[in-house]
Amino acid sequence: KKTKTGQFVTDEDTLSALAPQHPIVADILAYRENMKLKSTYLDALPRYICPRDGRIHTQFHQMLTATGRLASQDPNLQNIPVRTEQGRLIRTAFVPASEEYTMLSADYSQIELRIMAALSGDPAMCGAFREGRDIHTETAARVYGIPRDQVDAVMRRAAKTVNFGIIYGISAFGLSQRLGCPRGEAATLIENYFTQFPVVKSFMEDLVHKAEQAGYAETLLGRRRMIPEINSANKTIKSAAERTAINTPIQGTAADMIKIAMIHVDKLLKGTRSRLILQIHDELLVDLHRDELALIPKIEEAMVSALPLPGRQLAGSPLKNIFSKDSHAFRIPEFPRLPDAVFSLPAVSVSSLWTSCPSNGKFLKRMIPPRQKNGRERISL
């Protein structure tokens, strides 16, 4: 395969498909990945270290994303890699302010899917969350028509892609590209999904219809995103606008929720030695003083109560927050969308991370400029 200029195509997707045919292809892909990590992080991050305090200070922007999420720039600390071993090694360079502190990570668990369940009121999806079942395994079992204990890792990954793709109004073509499967197979997966979660489908159709009538989509709190293209005669433009109309109430509500949580946590930390230092989409990072570990359940509660989601209590079953010791899964109750609906709360998964990164480690030496190598310096957020 060649480009318009006659050059061979060497993008990642093409090379990944060729990797089984010759070992040099895998070496090329690994080289590219390592060079990207080096240029993006190893070479770039040390330039952002503030000489006054030895920390990296990012800039947050509220007006860069259409969904309302905060955007981190100079440097972008919201995309520090975690999926690969090399990426996780880069993360070890970010440590607490001193030995007196630890990093607390608190993130919402599958919040966009929970918002979808809460806003749509689909009984199957709400039931899966309410009973503490893994939503991706549940989806795989339903779309493939098999028992949950027969779902393998490949099926679960496919179901996960479908779950999050539906939120973005994914098409059969788009899903086939992500899964690397025939378009017909992807179309069947989407069809089976809507058969198993019929209320989700009608909810999405209602969102598109409302946007066509009003010219905008809005979040649970009423924050609007204008979508004038929703009534375009151009099919491609209209399809993109319809995907925006579906995604905005879900991802936009998640963005509103984490911002409110930031305000709550910031107020909670007033007068303490602990500080809120970073927001990464659905996650908050706190530089937590070791003498203030009692703040952890309060931070958890502040995030849980940030933006209650609409829901209705099951008959005879009291509505309450349930955090299991292992999964921290919150059980969203099944509910019809009625005016007298009470509120359910989103799940928060909270973990306390003690990060050690000795200053004589080879990696940290590369991250710290020579003038700052003194055996005690740390790269802190």
N, C-alpha and C positions, 0 to 999 in steps of 0.2 A: 504494500500500500504506500502511495506517495502523496505528497502535498501538491498544491497547485503549481509550485515552482519546480517540481520534479524531484524534490528531496524525499528520502524515505521517512515515513512517520515513526517517531521514536517517543511518543508520549507514554505516560505511565500505563494507561489501559492497554495500549498495543504491546508494550514490552512485557506486561504481566501475562498476557495471553501467549507470548512466545517463550516465557521462562522455562517451561518444561522441555523445550527443544534443545537448549544449550545452556550450560552452567554460566557462561559469561554474561547472559542476560540478567540473571539474579545478582551478579556482581555489580553490573551497571546500576541496577535499581538500588542496591545497598549503598553504592557510592553517592548516588544522587541524594538519598535520604540523609546520609551523614553530612554531606556538603550543605544541605539545606539547614540542618540543625546547627552546624558550625557558623554559617553566615547569619542566620536569624537570631541565634541565642548566644553561642560562645563568643562570637566576635562583637555582637551588638550590645548585649546586656551590660558588660563592664563600663561602657561609655555613659550609661545612665546612672551610675552610682554617684550619689551626692557626696561631695568631699566633706561636707559639714557633719553629716551623721552616718555615712557609710551605708545608707539605704537607697533603694530604688523607689522613686515616686512616679507613679503613672498619672495620666490625666484622664478623667472621666467626662464623657460628653452625653448630654441628654437628648440632643437634637439630631443625632446622626442616623439612628435607626428608625424606620417607619413604625415598627411594632412597639416602640417605647422602651426597649431595653437600653441599659447603660452600655456605652462603648468605651473601651480602654485603648488609649493611644500613647505613644512615646514614653515607654514601650507598651505594647499590648500584652498585659499580664493575664488576659482571659483565655489565651490559647497556648499556654505552656503545655507541651505534649505529655500524655500519660499512657497512651496505648502501647508504646514500644518500650523495650528495656532502656534504650538510649534516652528516650524522652523522660522516663522516670528518673534516670540518673540526673538529668538537668534539674528536675524538681527538688532533688536533695540539696541543691545549693541555696534554696530559700528556707531560712531557718528563723526561729523566734528572735526577738530583740536581744535577749541575753539568757543566761542560764536560769534566771528567775522567772522566765516566761515559757509558755508552751503555745503551740498553734491549735486553735479549736476550729474545726471545719463543721459547718452545719448546712446541710442542703436539703431541699425539698425532694421527696421521693416521687419520681414519675409524675411530676406536677401537671404537665400538660395533658396527659391522659386522664388524670383525676379531674381536671377541669372539664374535659370533654364529657366524662361520665356524669359529673354534677350538673352541667348545663343542659345536656341532652336528656338525662334521666333514663338512659337505656337500662332496663332491668338486668340484662345479662352482664353488662360491663360493671354496673354498680354492685351487682351480686358478687362478682369476682373480687373486687376491692374489699367489699364488706366482709367477706369470708377469709380474707388474707391470702388468697391464691395469687400466684405469679401471673400477672396479666398477659405476658407474652406466651407462656406455656398454655394458658387458658385459650388465648386466641388461636394458637397453633392447633390445639386439640379440636377446636370448633371448625376452623377452615379446612383442615385435612380430614375431619370426620373420624377421629381416633380417640381412644382414652388418653387422659393426661399423662399417665405413666408410660405411654408409648411414644411420647414426643421426644425426638432426639435434638442434638445441638443445632443441626442444620435447619430443622423445621422451626425451632425457636428463633433463630436468627432471622429467618424469612418472615416470621410473624411479627417480630420486633420492627423490621423494616416496613411492613404493612401498617402496623399500629401508628408509627410516627409519620409515615407517608400520607396516611388518610388525613391527618391534621393539616397537612399542606395541600390537600386536594390533589394528590398524586394521580396520574393517569396510568393506564396499562403499559404504555410505552415507557414512561418514567420508571415504573416499578421493575419492568423487565431489564432496564439498564442497570439499576441498582443491584438486582439479584443475579444478573447474568443468565437469565432464563428466557425462553421464547415468549413473545408478546401474548400469545394465546394462553399460556400457563399463568402469566401475571394477571390477565383479565379474569381468569377463573378464580384466582385467589381473591381479587377485589370483590367479585360477585358473591363468593362464599362468605366473605367478611360481612357484607351488607345483609346477607341472608341471616347470619347469626346475630348481627347487631342492627336490627331494622330501625330502631329509634334513632340511632346515630345517622343513618342515611336521611331520614326525614328531617332531622335537626339541621343537617348540612344544607338540604334543599331550602329549608325555611330561612337560613342565614343568607343564602344567595337571593331569594325572593325579597327579603327585607331590604337588602342592599340595592336591588334594582329599583325598589319603590322610593327609598330615602336618598340614595346616592352616597351612602356611607355605611361603614360597619362600626360597631362600638364594643368596648370591653364591658365587663360586669359593672364597673364603676361609672360607665357612661362616657369614657374617653373615646372620641370619635376619630376615625380615619376616613377621609374623603376618598371615594372610589368612583370618579366620574366615568371611567372607562367601562364600568359594569354594563352600560347600555350601548356599547360600541357595536357597529354593524360588522366590524372585523372580527371574525371568529377567534383568531389567535389572541387578539387583545382582550376580547371578552372572557376567554377561558382563563387568562392570567388574572383578570380582575375577580373572577369567581373564586379562584384559589385564595386570593387575598381576603375576600369576604368571609371565607371559611376559617382562615388561619388567624385573622386579627382578633376575634373575640377570645380565642384560646391562648395564643402566645401573648397577646396584649394584656390579658388578665393576669397571666403569670408574671409579666413585667411589672404590672401595678403591685402585685402581691409582694414581690421581693423588695421593691422600693419602700413600701409601707413597713415591711419587716426591718429594713435598714434604719428607718426612723425610730421604730420601737426599741431596737437593740442599742442604738446610739443614746437614747434617753436613759435606758437601763444602765449603761456604763458610765454615766455622768458621776463624777466623784470617786471613781475607781481607778486603779492603775492599768486596767485592761483597756484595749482599744480595738475598735472595728477597723481593719486595715485593708480589706479587699472584698469586692463582690465579683463573683464569676457566674453570671447568668442566674442559676437557681441556688447558688451557694454563697454563704458568707464565711469569711475568715476573720477570726478574732485573735489578736495577740493577748493571750490570757495569762495573767499573773498567777503563779502557782499557789499563792495564798488566797486566791479568789475562785477556786474551783467550784464553790457553791453557786456561782453564777450560771453554771451550765444548764440546770433545769429551768432557770428563769429565761435564759436566752432561747431555749427550746420553746417555752411557752409563748414568748414574744413573737416568735416566727409562726407558731401554730395559729395564733389568734390574729395575725396581721390582716387577713382578708377572708372572713368566713365564706364558704361556698354554699349556695342554696341546696337544701335537702330536706327530706321529710323522715321523721323517726318511724321505724317499723313498729307496728302494734305490739305492745308488751315488751319492747326492748328499749331500755334507756339509751339515749344518745350520749356517747362519751368518747374521749380520745383514747386510743389503745396503741401503745407503743410496745411491741414485743422486744425482748432483750436482744434477739438475734437480728430481726429484720427492721425494727422500728416502723412496721407497716401500720398505717392508719386505715381503719375500716370505714369506707364511705358507705352510708346507708342507701338502700334502694328507695326511690321516691318518685311519685308523680309530680309534675310541676303544677302546684296549686298555690293560690294566694296566701294560704295559711302556713306555707312551708317554714319550718324552722331551719336552723343552720347546722351544717356539718363543717368540720375543719380539715385543712389539708395535712398531709403527713410531712414530718420532718425527720430526716435521718441525721443524727448527731454523732460525731466521733471525735475523740480527742487525740490529736496526733503529736507525739513527742518526736521531734526530728533531730537526729544527730548528724553532724557533718564536720568531722575534725578538720582543723585548718591546715593540717599537714597532708590532707588528701590531694591526690594529683588533680582531681577535677576542680576542687575549690581553688587550688593555686592558679588554674587557668582562668577562673572567673574573676579573681581579685587582681587588680593592677599591682605591679611591684611595690609601689609606694605604700600600699595598704597591707602588705603581708607582715603581720607582727604576732601571729599565733593566737590572736584573740578576735580579729576582725571577722565579721559575718556579713553576708549579703542578706539584708532584711527588707521586707516589704515596707 
